Amino acid sequence: MRKTEVNKHFIVDGYAQQIKQDSFLFARVRCVLIGLLFVLVVPFGLLGCATGPGNNALEISEQQQEQIVQRQQQALQAEQIGDLSRALALYQEILSIQPSARIAERATRMAGRLNRWDEVRSTSAVWLQLEPRSGAARQMKVMADFRTGYSDDAVAVLADEIERAPDLRAAWQMALGLIALSAAPAQDTTAAESAIQSQNPARSDSSRWLDELLDATGNDQNSSLAWFQRSRLALQMGEAEQALRYALRANEAGADYVNSMWAASLAAQLQQYEQAEALYAQARELEPDADSERAIQAVLAQSEVLNQLERPDESLALLQTLPDSVDTLYGRALILLELDQHETALTRWQQMARMVEVQALDDQQSDRDRAAWLVAVLAEVLEQDEQAIDWYGRVDGERASTAQLRRAGLMARNGQLEVAREVLSTLRAGADPGLVEQAYLVESEMLIEQDQPDVALDLLIRAVSEQPANTNLLYGRAMAAVQADQLELAEQDLRTIIQRDSENAFALNALGYTLSDRTDRQQEAYRLIERALALEPENPAILDSMGWVLFKLGQPEQALPYLERAVEGDFHPEIVAHLIEVLWTLERQREAQAWLARVEPEFFDDAVFTDMLERTGLGQ
């Protein structure tokens, strides 16, 4: 099974991405709201009858106190065995004995998890009465009002929030998030319930509620603001094309910088780059101060779209109209690389690094961390590994863990494998499970690259023992097992993944390819790859696997179209090797030699490619 080649563009995430900025913001709001609904964050030991602020505790008898403690213990036991309905009933009983904000919150969240919105409405009302300033309580009450037919009450609360908000955009964003969540299908529904919900489209509810909110806040239904909010809600509901249509209406009703940038970002997200480029240009014209941060963001975004349109010269020319900054130098360097101007790109990196060194003392910590990250990323892209290792080591804050992962990878590739492993081991200590997973996978990959598959396998055996339910670690162990010629373990792990998820195309393909390439079980391999291809019909790796198994089955003519499609999607040494070998077998030597002439020098370092050359005699 071939390894995935590192695409250097994947590590370039620091460049100004106005294209996706707002959609990411909406996703973040959705995650926050879902978290408010489903995460039970209050430690159980705090769920007592404290008389501190927000609990409004009443005087109760000793017997009632004992009863509350007993019910709390029973509720905890019910939660532990997954009997959420009983846990909710117990919390409601506690509330009937002594009102408590913490218990009301617990009951509200529990009712939300059970999609019992009438009970969410009643318990959130108690919670809000006891803690009038609780934003979480108010949001839960709003959602319950929407879901139980009391939309007038919900709209009145949201309208009041918007009218009193110091930041209107944020207030509208939160309101739209609540509307979208309230209109979405309930969590954990059965197939029958989902079918019933699909007959009552969420979109009509959300649109109606938004129109009511627009009226309640005194906004004209055909105003620019109204169309803008409809666009943002449509995106929240997963309707990007509708969001763009509404955004264009908003821009027609009142063209300004915000409307133009929003419409442009949606067009770019939908890969309608010509329209996006025109809208970004319009945004630049509508921003009076050409040196402002907003104008610079428009230029950076327009430059990125021009690059997507394969007009790098125009993109570079546009960036050169901006004053030197970390962002502009970074963007210029990336485009110069695409224009094969490596030395000039390196000069821009040096400028950028000097600028960050000089400004470091004046900037806020978050700005320094971001700047160091960009310098490190660009150094890696430019293959300045020592400099990249140094700069990744300077990154702190939210990118620190990712920086250490990349730093370790570079160290391993530069002869510092043991130091790199120490970095990753330290990173895993006390880290969250997601970061632990990444550190294990990075370390196993570097060990395989250093021809130590047995060590990589031992590492991932330990990792899976720590996180047995982690599919990514199980998949990684399977790939390490293939490299270590432990095919039984590889097959066992891949079949475990498929058993958990019968539509996991990657596991199906990996198992099929392994069986085809390493065993004589070709018919079984074909059936697995066929299933994978049905799930991912345009995936180059799966197309390559289908071509290879057909070749192994003695059908080179049928194999050829799959390999040709695969190489169009991914010019990878293994795919090219398979294609050349099939052409050679079909006695189409000239075409095989033509493909050989196109390969990159590093292809000759790939084991599969060199094996193909030996079998065909093309390497002689």
N, C-alpha and C positions, 0 to 999 in steps of 0.2 A: 504494500500500500504506500503510495507516494506521500511524502511530507508536503504540507502546505507551505509554499514559498512566502516569505515575509514581503508584503507589499509596503514599500516605504511610505506611500501616501496614507496608509492607515494610521501611522503614528503622528501625522500632521493634523492635530486637532486644535491647535492654538490659533490658527488663522481666523480672522473675523468672519463668522458664518451667519450673516444677517438672514441668509436664505432660510435657515431652520430655526432661527432664534425664537420666534413667537410660538411655533408649534411645540418646541421644547418647553417653553414657559407654560403653555396649556397643560402639557403632560405632567409637569411638576405640580401644578395646582390640583390636577386629578389625583395624583399620588398622595398629596397631602390630605385631601378630603377623604380618600379611601382609608388612609391611615387613621384619621379621626374616627371613622366609623368602625373599623374592625380590629384595631390594636388595643388590647386591654393593658394599658400602661401603668395602672395603679397597683403597687405591690399589695398583696392580699393582707399583709399585716397592718396596713394603714386603713383598712376598711372598717374601722370601728365606729364608736359613737362619740368621737372627740367633740368637745364643745368649742373648738376654735372657730375662726371666721369661716363662714360659708356652710357650716353644718346645722345651725339653728337647732341644736339638740334640745329636746324636752327632758324634764325630769322623769325618770322611769324607775320602776322598782328593781330591786336586786334580782327578783325572779325573771323580769323581762330582760335584764342585762344578760343573765345566763342563757336565756332563750335566743337572744341575738347572737351570742358567741357560738352557740350550738348550730344555729342556722348558717352562720358563716362557714363553719367547718364542713357542714353538709354540702353547701354550695361549692366549696372548693373541691370536695371529693367528686361531686357530679361533673364539674368541669374537667377534672382529670380523666374521667372515663368517657368524656364526650357527650354526656347527657345535658345538653345546654338548656333544654326546656325546663328540666327540673331545677337547674341552677337559677334560671330566670325567676321561676316561681318562688324560690327561696329568697332571692333578693327583694322581690316585691313584698313578701311577707315581712321582711326586716323593715322595709319602708313604712309599712302599715303600723308597726310598733313605734318606730322613731324615725322621722324624716332625717336623712343625711345626704348631703350633696355627693359624697363619694359613693355611697350605695346607689343613689339615683343615677350617677354617671355609669356605674358598673351595669346596672340593669338596662340602661338605655343602649349601651354598646352591645350587650348580650342580645337584646331584642332586635337590634339592627342586624346582627349576624344571622339571626333566625328569620329575617325578613318579615317580622311581625310589627308592621308599621303603626298600627293602632296603639300598640303598647309602647312603641318608641315615642309616639306623640304624647302619651300620658306621662311616662317617666321623664322625658326630656322637659316637660312643663314643670315637674317637681324640681328637677335639677336646676332649671333656669330661675325658679322662684327662690331657691336657696342660694344660688350664685348668679345674681342678675348680670354680672359683668363677664360671664363665661362665654367666649366666642364659640367654643366647641358645642356648648349646650344649645346656643341659638342656632347654629348650623344644623344640628341634628333635628331640632324642632322644625326648622324650615323644610328640610327634606321630608320629614314625616307629614307635614301639612300638605305638601305637594302630592305625596304618594297616597294620601287618604282622602283626597277631594277637597281639602281646605286651601285651595291655591290663593284665595283672596287674602287669607292671613299671612301666607308665606310671602306674597308679593308686597304686602304692606310693610313687613319687616325689612325686606331687601330694599324697598324704596327709601325707607327711613335711613338705612345704612348708607346708601348712595348719597342722599342729600346731606348727610352729616360728615361724609368722608373727606379728609384733607387730600387724598389721592384718588381722584375719580377713576382713573384707569384700573388701579388695583381693586377698587370697590366693585367696578363692573366685572372685572375678571373673576373675583370670588363669587359674585352673583351668577355669572354664566356657568361656573363650575358646579355650583349647587343645582342649577336647573338641569344641566346635562346629567349629573349623577342621579337626580330624582327621576329623570325620564328614562334612564337606562334600565335594562332588564334586571330583575332581582338576582342577587348572587345565589349560587348553590341551588338553582332550580332544577327540577326534573325535566326530561325531554318534553313531556306533555305540557308542563307549565310554560316552557320556552316557546312551544308552538302557539299556545294561547296568547302569550305576550306579543309574538310576532304579528298577530292579527290586529293588534292595537298599536300602530307604529309610534315609537317614542318621539319621532321627529315632530309629529303634529302636536303632541303635548308640549314639547319644549318650545316650539315656535309660538304657540298660543300663550304660554306663560311669559315669554319674552315680550310679546306684544302688550300684554297686560302691564308688565313692568315699565315698558316705555311710556305707556299712558300715565301710569302712576307717578312717573318722574317728570311728566310734562314735556315729553319729547315727541315731535312730529314723526309719524310712522314712515314718512318718506324722506326724512332728514339724512344727512350724511352719517350722523352718529348712529341712527337706527340701522342703516345698512351695514355699518362697520360692526356693530354688536351682533347682528345676524350672521355676519361672516365668521366672527370669532366663535359663536355658538355652533355653527355648522362644522367648523373644524373640530371642536370638542366632540361632536357627535360622529366624527370619522368621515365626514363628507367634504373632502378637500376640493373637489370640483365645484360643488355648490358654494363653498366658502369663497372661492375665487370669483364666481359670478357676483356674489353679494359685495365683495371687496371692490370690484370694478364699478358697481352701482354707487358705492360710497364715494369712490374717487370722482365719479361723474357729478355727484350731488355737491361735492365740496373738495376739490383737489387741494391737498396740502401735503406736507412732508410725510406725516404719519400714514395717511391713507395710501399714498403712492408706495411707500416702503412696504406696507403690509400687503398690498396687492402684488407687488413685485416678489416678495418672499414666497407667496403662495404659488405664483406662476413658476418660479424657479423650483419649488418643491415638486411641482407637477411636470418638471422638465420642459416647460414651455419657455425656453431660454430667450427667444427673440422678444417675446412680450415682456419678460422680466427685465431684459436689458433696457428696453424703452422706458419702463416704469421707474427703474433706478435712475436713469438719466433725468426723468421728470422730477424725481425727488431731489436730485442735486440742484436743479434750477429753482425749486421751490424753497430751498434753504438759503436765506439771504446771506448768511456768513459763510463764505467758502472755506474758511479755516476752522470752522466749528467742528466739534466731535461728531455731530450728526452728519455734516457734509462729508467728513472723512469716512464714516461708516457707509454712506451711500456709494462713495467711490470704490471702497474696498469690495463691497458686494457686487457692484457693476463689473469690476475687474474680474472677479471670480466667475461671473456669468459669461463674460467674453472668453474666458479661458475654456469654459464648458462648450462654447460655440467654436472651439478650435481657432480662436483669433488671438493667439498669445501676444503678437506684436502690438495690437491695439490695447490689450490688457496691460502690458508693460508700460506703454506710452501714458495710459491713464494714471497708473500708479506713480509715474515720475512727475506728475503734476502736484503731488502731495509733498509736504515737507518731510524730511527724514524723521522717522520714529521707529520704534521696535516693530510695530505692525507693518509699516510700509516697506521697511528694509527686508523683513521676512517675506512679504508677498513678492517683492521684486526678485529675491533670490530664487524662490520656487519657480517663477516663470522663466527666469534665465536658465535654470536647469532644464526646463522643457525645451528651450531653444538651443540646448547643447552648449551653453556658454558657462562652462563649469568654473573657469578661473574668475570671471566677473561675479558669478554667484558667491564664490568664496570671499571675494573682496567685500561684498555686501554683508556677509556673515561677520567678517572681522570688524566692519563698521558697527554692526549691531552689538557685538560683544563689548567693544570699547564703550559704546553708549550706555549699556547696562552697567558696566563697571563704574562709570562716572556718576550715573544717576542713582545707584543703589542706596546711598545714604539718605537721599532726599525722598524716596518713594515709600509708600506704605508697604507693610510686609506682604500683603496679598499681591500688590503690583510687582514687587521684587520677585516673588515666587513665580508669577506668570511669565515675567520677562526671562528669568533663568530657564524656565521650561522651554520657551520658544528658542532660545539660544542653543540649548541642548538638543532639541529635536532637529533643528537645522544643521547642527554639526553632525548628527548621525546621518541625515540624508546626504550630506556632502562627504560622508565616509571619513570624517575627522574623528575617529573613535576615541582617541585619548582626550580630546577636548570635550567630546560628548560625555564621557565618563565623569570628567571634572564637573561639568555644568549640571548634570543630573544629580550629582552629590550636593549641589547647592539648593536644590528645590525643596521647599518645605510646604506645609499647609495641605490642601486637599489633593494636590497632585503628587505628594511626596512618595506614596506607596507605588504608584505607577512609575515614577521616576526611578525608584530603586529596582523595580523589575527590569526596566530597560537597561539600567546601569549594569546589573548583573549579567544580562545577556551579552552586552558588549565586552565585559571583562572576560567572559568565557571564550568569546571569539578571538580575544587577544592574549591568550595564553595564561589567563588568571582564573582558571576553572575553580580551584579550591577557595580562593577569595570570594568568587562569585557565589559559591555554594554557602559560604558563611553569611553573606549578605542576605540570601534568601532564607536561610534558617532563622536568622534574627528577625526577619520580616514576618515570618510565620508565628513567632512567639506572641501569643496574646492577640493575634489579629482576628478579624471576623472571618467566618467560613469561606466567603467569596474570595477574599484576599489569600487565604491559605491555599485554596484550590489553584488560583493563578500561580502562586509561588511554586507549588509542586509541579505544575505543568511546564512552567518555564524551565525549572531545573531539570526535569526529565528530558525536555527537548534539547537542552544544551549538552546533556550527557550523551544522548544519541548522536548529536553532531560531532562529539568528540570520540565516537566509536566505542562507547561504553554502554551498550544497550542493556547488559545484565545489571549494571548498577542502577540504570534508569528504572528497570523493572522492579528491583528490590525497593527503590524509593516509592514507586507507585503502589506496590503491595501494601506498604505502610500507610500511604495516604488513603487508600480505599478502606483499610481497617479502621481508620479514624472517621471517615465519612462514607459508610457503606451505601448510602442512598444517593450519592453524588454521581450522576450519569456522566458528567464530563471527565471525572477522575477515572471512572470505569472504562470509558472510551480511550482515554490516554493510556491506561494500563494495557488495554488490548493492542494498541499500536506499538507500545514498547515490547509486548510479548511477541509480536510479529517480527520486530527487529532482532529479538533475542532467539528467534526460531522456537519459541514456545507456542506452537500453533494451537495446541489443545486449550491452553489458558485463554488465548486470544479469541478462539471460537466461543468458549464458555462465556466470556465477558460480553461479547457482541450479541450473543443469543439472549443473555440476561437483559440487555438494553432493549432488544426487539420484543421480548416478552413484556417488558414494562410499557413499551410504546411501539405498537405494531406498524406505525407509520413514520418511524424514524429512518428517513431516507439515507442518512449518513452511515448509520450502523448497518443497514441492509446492504449498501454499496460496499462498505469496508469488508464485511464478511464475504460477500460475493466475489469481490476482487481477490481477496486473500485465498479463497478456495480455488479460484481460477488460476492464480499465479503460482501458488505453492503446492497444489494437490492436483489429482486427476479427477476431481469431482465436478466436472464441467457443467453437467446438466443442472445440478443443484445450484451451482454458482450462477448460471444463467437465470434461473427462476428468481433468485434473490435480487439480482441486478435489474431484472425486468420490473419487479415491484418498486425498486428505488427509482427507476426511470419514469414510471407512471406518476410518482409523487413529485419528481423534480425533472421534468422533461428537457430543460435547457441547461442543466448543470453540466459543465464541461468534464468534471471528474467522473460523473456517472456515465456520460456519453463515451468517455475513454474506456471505462470498465466494460460497457456493452460491446464496444468494438473489439476489445482484447479477448473477451470470452468467446465471441463469435469466431475470432481468428483461431483460438485454441480448439474450437469445435470443428475446425477445417472449413470455415466459410469466409475466406478473406474478402471475397467480392461483397458480401453482406456487411462485413466489418468496416470497409473503407468509408462509407458515408458517415457513420457515427464518429470515426476518428477525425474526419475532415471538419465536421461540425464542432468537435471538441477542441481542436487546435485553433479554430476561429475564436472561440471563447476564452482560451487560455493557452498562450504560447509557452508551454511548460516542457522541460526536457523529456519527461517521461512520456507525455502525449506525443511529442514529435518523434521520439524513438519508436513508439508503437506504429505511428503512421508510416515512417520510413520502412520499417520491417515489413509491413503489409504490402506496401508498394513494391518492395524488392521481391517478395514472394510471388506477387502477380506479374513479375518480370517487367515492371515499369521502372527500369533502372534510371532512366534520365530524370524522371520526376523525383525519385528517391534522392538522387545526387543534387537536384535543384533544392530540395528541402534541406539537405545537409549543408549546402552553401549558405543557407539563411540563418543557421543556428548561431547563438551567442557563444563566445569562447568558454564561458563557465559551464556550458552544457557538457563539455568533455570531462568535467569533474564529477558528473552525475553517474552513479553506478549503473543504473538501468540503461543510460545512453551508451556508456562504454561497452556494456554487455551486448547491446544491439550491434554496435560496430564490429565486434568480434564475430558474432554469429553470421552477419551478412558479408563480412570481408571488406566493408566500405572503409574501415579504418586503416587498411594496409596501403 
